[in-house]
Amino acid sequence: MVKQFGAFTSTLLLLLGSLYTFAAQAQEVDYLSFATEEEANTTERFSKASPAVVYVTNKALRRDLFSLNIQEIPRGAGTGFVWDRSGLVVTNFHVIAGAQRLTVTLQDRSEYDAEVVGIAPEKDLAVLRLIEPPKDLATLPLGDSSELSVGRKVLAIGNPFGLDTTLTTGVVSALGREIQAPSNRRIRGVIQTDAAINPGNSGGPLLNSLGQLVGVNTAIYSPSGASAGIGFAIPVNTVKDVVPQLISYGRILRPIIGLELASDRWIRRYRIQGLPVVRVYPGLPADDAGIKGAYRNSRGDIMLGDILTHINDNPLRSNDDYFSELEAHDVGDTIEIRARRGDENKTFRVTVTESQ
């Protein structure tokens, strides 16, 4: 019995000694140099990326009612990021819409006037140029949004509520979402994330765990207007396609076939199935293929011509469907269009051309 008690006492003393040693070691850990693997990745990516993130201020001119003096007032603000070292900045279109003067503030709080290079309201993207850019601007490495999957870590950097260079983290919540652009077109293939996105984050970068740009934060879904766990970002593969066009041409060069369609409102009003062709432009592919627009009969009444129903077996229910189908093709591609002409069904093969 005495031996058992002695053995128990020895074991207890050994355990207490181990706990004391562990506690002493824990107290010796330097918090400034300690970080979990996740923390280390997050802080490193934020540190490298934040110099490339900018604050975009949209200003307008207003006349004072009493003095009649012209004053410059803030119209809106958002985030952007440096695209290249020449001073090009990418942001959302809705951030700079209606601006009469734009200023870009860098991380070091230096301000620069900026001008609009190109806009794409249908993709909610815009490119600005710093008028007198500084040297050695930081940029972001570009990723591939097709490699994303639900559950992968993402980081959002922006200026919510004017609080500059704010970081939030989360995961990819869903892929392939659709949101409405300022032009009322639908943006397809959008990234959904639970990283907190608030007013002012618009135009900021969404990064993966390698610090690569995978999206441009553009919207939130929230009844209150603040983050409710559902944010959206335009995928970087769309950005890589659109931005070079905005830099070169100031707009997206949309594939066309040379016709004008009735408005969606008119189509809904008269409950028409398909998209009536209002006008076909001479000398363009739709005309060459034999598509007919609306016309006047011998009594002067306006008669419907061809009503487009499908492109490559995909149904057409709105103008957005039509434009999205064209944008999915390159100039020179041939598409198959099905249409109704009166009681007759028609099929046309049309070669897509480029808008001028």
C-alpha positions as CSV (number, residue, x, y, z in Angstrom):
1,M,0.0,0.0,0.0
2,V,2.9,2.3,0.9
3,K,4.6,1.5,-2.3
4,Q,1.5,2.2,-4.4
5,F,1.0,5.5,-2.6
6,G,4.6,6.4,-3.3
7,A,4.3,5.5,-7.0
8,F,1.1,7.6,-7.2
9,T,2.8,10.6,-5.6
10,S,5.8,10.3,-8.0
11,T,3.4,10.2,-11.0
12,L,1.5,13.2,-9.7
13,L,4.7,15.2,-9.1
14,L,5.9,14.3,-12.6
15,L,2.6,15.5,-14.1
16,L,2.6,18.8,-12.1
17,G,6.2,19.3,-13.3
18,S,5.2,18.9,-16.9
19,L,2.3,21.3,-16.6
20,Y,4.6,23.8,-14.9
21,T,7.1,23.5,-17.7
22,F,4.4,23.8,-20.4
23,A,3.0,26.9,-18.7
24,A,6.4,28.5,-18.4
25,Q,7.1,27.8,-22.1
26,A,3.7,29.3,-23.0
27,Q,4.6,32.5,-21.1
28,E,7.9,32.7,-23.0
29,V,6.2,32.7,-26.5
30,D,6.6,36.1,-28.1
31,Y,3.2,37.1,-29.6
32,L,4.8,39.5,-32.1
33,S,6.8,36.7,-33.7
34,F,4.1,34.0,-33.4
35,A,1.4,33.4,-35.9
36,T,-0.6,30.4,-37.0
37,E,-0.1,29.3,-40.6
38,E,-3.5,30.8,-41.6
39,E,-2.6,34.1,-39.9
40,A,0.8,34.2,-41.5
41,N,-0.7,33.7,-45.0
42,T,-3.3,36.4,-44.4
43,T,-1.0,39.1,-43.1
44,E,1.6,38.4,-45.8
45,R,-0.9,38.6,-48.7
46,F,-2.4,41.8,-47.2
47,S,0.9,43.4,-46.7
48,K,2.0,42.7,-50.3
49,A,-1.3,43.6,-52.0
50,S,-2.5,46.7,-50.1
51,P,0.0,49.1,-51.7
52,A,-1.7,48.4,-55.0
53,V,-5.2,49.2,-53.6
54,V,-6.4,52.8,-54.1
55,Y,-9.3,55.0,-52.9
56,V,-11.4,56.5,-55.7
57,T,-13.3,59.7,-55.0
58,N,-16.0,60.8,-57.5
59,K,-16.7,64.5,-57.3
60,A,-19.3,66.8,-58.9
61,L,-19.6,70.5,-59.3
62,R,-22.6,72.3,-57.7
63,R,-23.6,75.9,-57.6
64,D,-24.3,77.3,-54.1
65,L,-27.8,78.5,-53.8
66,F,-26.9,81.6,-51.8
67,S,-23.5,82.7,-53.1
68,L,-23.9,81.2,-56.6
69,N,-20.3,80.1,-56.4
70,I,-19.4,76.8,-57.9
71,Q,-18.4,74.2,-55.3
72,E,-16.9,70.8,-55.6
73,I,-18.8,68.2,-53.6
74,P,-18.2,64.4,-53.1
75,R,-20.6,62.4,-55.2
76,G,-19.4,59.0,-54.2
77,A,-16.4,56.9,-53.4
78,G,-15.1,53.4,-53.8
79,T,-12.1,51.3,-54.3
80,G,-9.8,50.5,-57.2
81,F,-6.5,48.8,-57.8
82,V,-3.4,49.6,-59.9
83,W,-3.5,47.7,-63.2
84,D,0.0,48.6,-64.4
85,R,2.9,50.9,-63.5
86,S,1.9,53.4,-66.1
87,G,-0.8,54.7,-63.8
88,L,-3.9,52.7,-65.0
89,V,-6.4,51.9,-62.4
90,V,-9.4,49.5,-62.5
91,T,-12.6,50.1,-60.6
92,N,-16.3,49.6,-61.0
93,F,-18.3,51.7,-63.4
94,H,-20.9,52.6,-60.8
95,V,-18.1,54.1,-58.7
96,I,-17.2,56.8,-61.3
97,A,-20.6,57.2,-63.1
98,G,-21.5,60.9,-63.5
99,A,-18.2,62.1,-62.2
100,Q,-17.0,65.6,-63.1
101,R,-13.7,65.1,-61.3
102,L,-12.0,62.0,-60.1
103,T,-9.2,61.7,-57.5
104,V,-7.2,58.6,-56.6
105,T,-5.6,58.3,-53.2
106,L,-2.8,55.8,-52.8
107,Q,-1.9,53.9,-49.6
108,D,0.6,56.7,-48.6
109,R,-2.3,59.1,-48.7
110,S,-1.0,61.0,-51.7
111,E,-3.7,62.2,-54.1
112,Y,-3.7,62.3,-57.8
113,D,-6.2,63.5,-60.4
114,A,-7.5,60.9,-62.7
115,E,-9.3,60.7,-66.1
116,V,-11.5,58.0,-67.5
117,V,-9.9,55.8,-70.2
118,G,-12.8,53.5,-70.9
119,I,-16.1,52.2,-69.4
120,A,-18.1,49.0,-69.7
121,P,-21.4,49.6,-67.9
122,E,-22.6,46.2,-69.0
123,K,-19.8,44.6,-67.0
124,D,-19.6,47.3,-64.3
125,L,-16.0,48.0,-65.0
126,A,-14.0,51.1,-65.7
127,V,-10.4,52.1,-66.3
128,L,-8.9,55.3,-65.1
129,R,-5.5,56.9,-65.7
130,L,-3.6,58.9,-63.1
131,I,-2.7,62.2,-64.9
132,E,0.7,62.5,-63.3
133,P,1.4,59.0,-61.8
134,P,4.2,58.5,-59.4
135,K,7.1,56.0,-60.1
136,D,7.2,52.5,-58.8
137,L,3.5,51.9,-58.5
138,A,2.6,48.5,-57.0
139,T,0.5,46.1,-59.0
140,L,-1.3,42.8,-58.3
141,P,-0.5,39.4,-59.9
142,L,-3.4,38.1,-61.9
143,G,-4.9,34.7,-61.1
144,D,-7.4,32.5,-62.9
145,S,-11.0,32.5,-61.7
146,S,-11.7,29.3,-63.5
147,E,-9.6,27.5,-60.9
148,L,-11.8,28.7,-58.0
149,S,-14.0,26.2,-56.2
150,V,-16.5,26.6,-53.4
151,G,-14.8,26.7,-50.0
152,R,-11.5,28.2,-51.2
153,K,-10.2,31.1,-49.1
154,V,-10.5,34.6,-50.5
155,L,-9.4,38.1,-49.2
156,A,-11.2,41.3,-50.0
157,I,-9.4,44.7,-49.6
158,G,-11.3,48.0,-49.9
159,N,-12.3,51.2,-48.3
160,P,-15.7,50.5,-46.7
161,F,-17.4,53.7,-45.4
162,G,-14.2,55.6,-46.2
163,L,-12.1,53.5,-43.9
164,D,-9.0,53.0,-46.1
165,T,-7.3,49.7,-46.8
166,T,-9.6,47.4,-44.8
167,L,-9.2,43.6,-45.0
168,T,-11.9,41.0,-44.7
169,T,-11.5,37.3,-45.3
170,G,-13.9,34.5,-46.2
171,V,-14.4,31.7,-48.7
172,V,-16.0,31.3,-52.1
173,S,-19.6,30.7,-51.3
174,A,-20.8,29.9,-54.8
175,L,-19.8,30.3,-58.4
176,G,-21.7,31.1,-61.6
177,R,-24.1,33.6,-60.1
178,E,-25.8,36.4,-62.0
179,I,-26.1,40.1,-61.0
180,Q,-27.6,43.1,-62.7
181,A,-25.2,45.6,-64.2
182,P,-25.8,49.4,-64.1
183,S,-26.8,49.1,-67.8
184,N,-29.5,46.6,-66.7
185,R,-27.6,43.8,-68.5
186,R,-26.9,40.7,-66.5
187,I,-23.3,39.9,-65.6
188,R,-22.9,36.1,-65.7
189,G,-20.4,33.8,-64.0
190,V,-20.1,36.0,-60.9
191,I,-18.3,34.9,-57.8
192,Q,-20.2,34.8,-54.5
193,T,-18.3,35.2,-51.3
194,D,-19.0,35.5,-47.6
195,A,-16.0,37.9,-47.1
196,A,-17.6,41.1,-45.7
197,I,-18.2,43.6,-48.5
198,N,-19.7,47.0,-47.6
199,P,-20.4,50.3,-49.4
200,G,-17.0,51.6,-50.4
201,N,-15.6,48.1,-51.1
202,S,-16.8,48.4,-54.7
203,G,-14.0,48.1,-57.3
204,G,-11.6,46.6,-54.8
205,P,-9.7,43.3,-55.4
206,L,-10.7,39.9,-54.3
207,L,-7.6,37.8,-53.8
208,N,-6.9,34.1,-53.4
209,S,-4.5,32.6,-50.8
210,L,-1.6,33.2,-53.2
211,G,-2.4,36.9,-53.3
212,Q,-3.5,36.7,-56.9
213,L,-6.4,38.8,-58.2
214,V,-9.4,36.5,-58.8
215,G,-12.2,39.1,-58.8
216,V,-13.4,42.7,-58.5
217,N,-15.8,43.3,-55.7
218,T,-18.9,44.8,-57.1
219,A,-22.0,44.3,-55.0
220,I,-23.6,43.0,-51.9
221,Y,-27.0,41.4,-51.3
222,S,-28.5,43.0,-48.2
223,P,-31.8,44.5,-47.1
224,S,-29.9,46.9,-44.8
225,G,-27.3,47.9,-47.4
226,A,-24.4,46.6,-45.3
227,S,-22.7,43.2,-45.3
228,A,-25.0,40.3,-44.6
229,G,-22.7,37.5,-45.7
230,I,-23.4,37.6,-49.4
231,G,-21.1,39.6,-51.6
232,F,-20.3,39.4,-55.3
233,A,-17.2,39.8,-57.4
234,I,-16.7,40.0,-61.2
235,P,-14.3,37.1,-62.1
236,V,-10.8,38.1,-63.1
237,N,-11.1,36.2,-66.4
238,T,-13.8,38.6,-67.4
239,V,-11.6,41.5,-66.3
240,K,-8.7,40.3,-68.3
241,D,-10.9,40.2,-71.4
242,V,-12.6,43.6,-70.9
243,V,-9.8,45.8,-69.5
244,P,-7.5,45.6,-72.6
245,Q,-10.4,46.6,-74.8
246,L,-11.2,49.6,-72.6
247,I,-7.6,50.7,-72.7
248,S,-7.4,50.4,-76.5
249,Y,-10.9,51.5,-77.6
250,G,-12.6,53.0,-74.5
251,R,-15.4,50.4,-74.7
252,I,-16.0,46.8,-75.3
253,L,-15.9,45.8,-79.0
254,R,-19.1,43.7,-79.0
255,P,-19.7,41.1,-81.7
256,I,-22.6,42.1,-83.9
257,I,-24.6,40.8,-86.8
258,G,-26.2,44.1,-87.8
259,L,-29.8,44.2,-86.6
260,E,-31.9,46.1,-84.1
261,L,-34.5,44.3,-81.9
262,A,-37.7,45.5,-80.2
263,S,-37.3,46.5,-76.6
264,D,-38.0,44.0,-73.8
265,R,-40.8,46.3,-72.5
266,W,-42.5,46.2,-75.9
267,I,-42.1,42.5,-76.1
268,R,-43.6,41.9,-72.7
269,R,-46.5,44.4,-73.4
270,Y,-47.6,42.4,-76.5
271,R,-46.7,39.0,-75.0
272,I,-44.5,38.0,-77.9
273,Q,-42.6,34.8,-77.8
274,G,-39.1,35.6,-79.1
275,L,-37.4,38.8,-80.2
276,P,-38.9,40.8,-83.1
277,V,-36.4,42.3,-85.5
278,V,-37.1,46.0,-85.9
279,R,-34.4,46.9,-88.5
280,V,-31.7,45.1,-90.4
281,Y,-28.7,47.2,-91.5
282,P,-27.7,46.9,-95.1
283,G,-24.4,45.2,-95.9
284,L,-24.0,43.5,-92.6
285,P,-24.2,39.8,-91.9
286,A,-27.9,39.7,-90.9
287,D,-28.8,41.3,-94.2
288,D,-26.5,39.0,-96.1
289,A,-28.1,36.0,-94.4
290,G,-31.6,37.2,-95.4
291,I,-33.1,38.2,-92.0
292,K,-36.0,40.6,-92.4
293,G,-37.0,43.4,-90.1
294,A,-40.4,45.1,-89.6
295,Y,-42.0,46.7,-92.6
296,R,-45.1,48.6,-93.7
297,N,-47.7,46.8,-95.9
298,S,-49.6,48.3,-98.7
299,R,-52.1,50.0,-96.3
300,G,-49.3,51.6,-94.3
301,D,-49.6,49.2,-91.3
302,I,-46.4,48.1,-89.5
303,M,-46.0,44.4,-89.9
304,L,-43.6,42.2,-88.0
305,G,-40.7,40.6,-89.9
306,D,-38.6,37.8,-88.4
307,I,-39.0,36.9,-84.7
308,L,-35.8,35.4,-83.4
309,T,-36.4,32.4,-81.1
310,H,-33.0,30.6,-80.8
311,I,-29.3,31.0,-81.3
312,N,-27.5,27.7,-81.5
313,D,-30.4,25.9,-79.9
314,N,-30.4,28.4,-76.9
315,P,-33.8,30.1,-76.5
316,L,-34.0,33.9,-76.7
317,R,-36.3,35.5,-74.2
318,S,-34.8,39.0,-73.8
319,N,-32.3,41.3,-75.4
320,D,-29.9,40.3,-72.7
321,D,-30.1,36.7,-73.9
322,Y,-29.3,37.8,-77.4
323,F,-26.3,39.9,-76.5
324,S,-24.9,37.3,-74.2
325,E,-25.1,34.7,-77.0
326,L,-23.2,37.0,-79.3
327,E,-20.6,37.8,-76.7
328,A,-19.9,34.1,-76.3
329,H,-18.5,34.0,-79.8
330,D,-15.5,35.5,-81.5
331,V,-15.5,37.6,-84.6
332,G,-15.6,35.3,-87.6
333,D,-17.6,32.6,-85.9
334,T,-20.8,31.3,-87.6
335,I,-23.9,31.0,-85.5
336,E,-27.3,29.4,-86.3
337,I,-30.3,31.6,-85.8
338,R,-33.9,30.2,-85.7
339,A,-36.8,32.5,-86.3
340,R,-40.5,32.7,-87.1
341,R,-41.7,34.6,-90.2
342,G,-45.5,34.6,-90.0
343,D,-46.4,30.9,-89.9
344,E,-43.1,29.8,-91.4
345,N,-40.0,28.7,-89.4
346,K,-36.7,29.9,-90.7
347,T,-33.1,29.0,-90.0
348,F,-30.2,31.4,-90.8
349,R,-26.4,30.9,-90.7
350,V,-24.8,34.2,-89.8
351,T,-21.1,35.1,-89.5
352,V,-20.4,37.3,-86.5
353,T,-18.6,40.6,-87.2
354,E,-17.1,43.3,-85.1
355,S,-18.7,46.6,-84.0
356,Q,-17.0,49.7,-85.3
